[in-house]
Amino acid sequence: MDTGERAAHLKARSGLNSAVTVFPDVRLSASGGHDGEIYNWDVATQKIVRVLSTAPYPSRHFSVTVSSGGKTVASAGDRGGMWL
C-alpha cells in the first residue's frame, strides 16, 4: 500500500462519507456518513460486509476509528453520542 496508487474506491450507498478508517490488517475498512450507518468494507472486493446501524437514534458520523486489535469500531456523531 506504499505505492501511492489507489487501492480501492468504496462508494457510499447513500449520502456522504465523512469519516473512514482502515482496520489494522488492512483487509477491512469502516466508513460513516450522513445516512446514520457505519459500513464495514472488504477492501479487496470493494463490497460491504457488515452494516452497523445507529437506530433508533440515527446520527451523522464525523469520526470513525477501529481498535488496535480490530475487534471494536467506534464512531462519534452529531447527536453528541458515541457508538461502539
Backbone hydrogen bonds, N-H to C=O, Kabsch-Sander energy under -0.5 kcal/mol:
donor,donor_aa,acceptor,acceptor_aa,energy
4,G,1,M,-0.5
11,K,9,H,-0.8
18,S,16,L,-0.7
18,S,32,G,-1.8
19,A,32,G,-1.8
21,T,30,A,-2.4
23,F,28,L,-2.6
26,V,23,F,-2.0
29,S,41,W,-1.9
30,A,21,T,-2.6
31,S,39,Y,-2.3
32,G,19,A,-2.3
33,G,37,E,-0.9
34,H,16,L,-1.6
36,G,33,G,-0.6
38,I,52,L,-2.9
39,Y,31,S,-2.8
40,N,50,R,-2.9
41,W,29,S,-3.3
41,W,39,Y,-0.5
42,D,47,K,-2.8
43,V,27,R,-2.6
43,V,41,W,-0.7
44,A,27,R,-0.5
46,Q,42,D,-2.1
47,K,42,D,-0.8
49,V,40,N,-3.1
50,R,40,N,-1.3
52,L,38,I,-3.4
53,S,51,V,-0.6
54,T,36,G,-1.4
57,Y,54,T,-1.8
61,H,33,G,-2.9
61,H,59,S,-0.6
62,F,76,A,-2.5
63,S,76,A,-1.3
65,T,74,A,-2.6
67,S,72,T,-2.7
70,G,67,S,-1.6
74,A,65,T,-2.6
75,S,83,W,-2.0
76,A,63,S,-1.8
77,G,81,G,-1.4
78,D,60,R,-1.5
80,G,77,G,-1.1
83,W,75,S,-2.6
